[in-house]
Amino acid sequence: MTEISPYLKFFFGLLFILLGLGYIYKPTVIERINRLIRETFLNDSYVALHRRNWGFLLLLLGGILVYMGFSRL
């Protein structure tokens, strides 16, 4: 079984630490980011208009990642 890269673990560890500190010390910044994501990416009209673009992008990225995973075996 393949192992997760230590750099990836380190990156996500730092991301979670910064997010946790943001929730504790700067909740207004987290609320603004949440509102921005909800208005932009999770907006029903945006999703309805751009669903095929996002779908093809996600399929392409998923296919590339699956290929990269199998090629490492």
N, C-alpha and C positions, 0 to 999 in steps of 0.2 A: 504494500500500500504506500502511496506517495505521502510525503511529509509536507506540511505547510511551511512556507518560507518564513524564516525568523524575522525578516524585514516586514513582511505583511503583518505578522503578529505584533511587532513593535509599533507599526503605523496605527493599527486599530486600537492598540492599547492606549497610545497617546490621544487618539481621537476620542475614546470613551472617557479618559481622564479630563480632557478639556471640556467635553460636553457636561460631565458631572459637575465640574467647577462652575460652568456657566449656569447650570440649574441652581446651584447654591448661591453664588454671588451676583450674577447678572441675569435675573429671570426676565427682565424686559427685553434683553437682546434675544433670548431664546423665543419669547413670544412673538417678536417681530419676524424672526426667521420662520417660525411656524406659520404665521399669517401669510408671508410671502410664498411659501411652498404651497399652502392651501389655495391661495388665489391664482397661482400660476400653473402648477402642475396637476393639482387635484381638482381643478375647475371643470365642471361637467361640460360646458360648452367647448373648452379647450380640448378636452379628451375626445369629444365627438368630432371635432374638426381635424385633429391631428392623429387619430388613432392608428391609421395605416403607416404613417411615417415612423411613429414610435414602435409600432409592432415590428416592422421590418428591421429597424435598428436593433431592437432587442433580439430578434431571431439571428441576425448577423453576429452580434456579440456572443450570443449563446453558442452558436455553431463554432465560432473561432475558439472559444474557451473549451468546448468539448474536444475539438480537434487537438488543441494544445495538450489537454489532459491525456488523451489516448496516445499521442505521439511520444509522451514521456515514458510510457509503459514499455 
